[in-house]
Amino acid sequence: MKLFCCRYILPIQSPALEQGGMVVDQGRIVAVGSAAELRRRYPHAEEVNFGEGILLPALVNAHTHLELSDFPQWAAAVDEPPLEQGGFTDWLLRLIRVKIARRVSGDDSRQSWLHGVAQSLRSGSGVIGDILSESGFYATVAEQLPGRCYIEVLGHDPIRVHNQWQNLDHCLEHWPTSQWGAAPHAPYTISDDLLAQSYRYTSCRHLPTTIHVAESADEVEFLHQHRGPMVDQFYPFVGWTPFLDVQRHKRPLACLEQAGALRPDTLLVHGVHLNREEIATVARAGCSMALCPRSNAQLNCGVAPVADYLAAGVNLALGTDSLASNDSLSIWDEMAFARDWFNGDLSADQLLYMATLGGAKAMGLDDLGCLAPGCRATFQLLEPEQLPERDQMVEFLCQAERSHDVSLVVIDGHIRYDQTTQEGR
Ligand SMILES: [Zn+2]
């Protein structure tokens, strides 16, 4: 049993404690309160005093694709110029072009994924909602991913989709204590039939899911009007022209609704182009929504209607998406950016909630995202050059550069990143 003491402890579900303490035993939190009181109550606990710092939960990155973490290097290696303008479909084509030209192997993906885990931990993220399309390193993922791995299902080919279900069953059987889920990719990359099949499969197994929805105007135009760059460029580029015979003439959320996707264990992602009526539907269904503002900005996708989500009472989370559409995997950076991007519609308190409890709830991980008795001991220590006053704490946390203050990340009671050794473990 250990007693961690720190100048500030921020449990999230209650205000910051000054001279706080947290008792941890076998990877779980036993008590949180004043250090002096906990010393009296747990005299045999081994004390670890962090001194002048802020102890708070590891952040939740509710949406990323860690296997793409080396994408910037892959693009540079094949002399692919950066995407300076253009829309979402241009980005999608670039992503595929680079992966083909660079001949990304299974081992490259594995290395890239490991780099992503290390970068996440270094920036204080210890609960990750990762989308995985590669099948060659499930054992590594099962052992090393703090959070939930959603196995991606994409395409119009029933055999390929069936193989992913077999892969998911294999993971559930071999690593039953790891957290798995399914990620039907998006309504524009998977047929209505296979989408409905996905939700039947996951429903039988009580598996949570996540899906990209209404990320871009191109997606809405394709699904609703059956025209635009997805018809003219994306489908021909990937050899899917025969599937263009089926015209859906539905908006993205209607495709999901028809497939049975709108249920409380569904984590929707992006939701930039949902209208108020659709947001009310999302709220009624009890789905969560992960917003990825830096990725939306980089791909010129627009600004998600965050005030409407808040008004409707949708549970919100934050994600970085991948390094193919973002500059870092830091949720601290995402929070600082979101503060400006949403023009003050999200308060610092709301952002911190999204990056902790909101994200954990969105991923169905109810014992993470806060420091409370019974929760998993997954936390971080920040050691900024200057500590804020207690009542300025949350504003301080939403300022840029907090990533650099992360000095320790502990997952389930085990140190996974220690700045003094500069290593993710
Ligand atoms: Zn994504």
Boltz pocket constraint, residues with backbone or C-beta under 6 A from the ligand:
constraints:
  - pocket:
      binder: B
      contacts: [[A, 63], [A, 64], [A, 65], [A, 212], [A, 321], [A, 322]]
      max_distance: 6.0
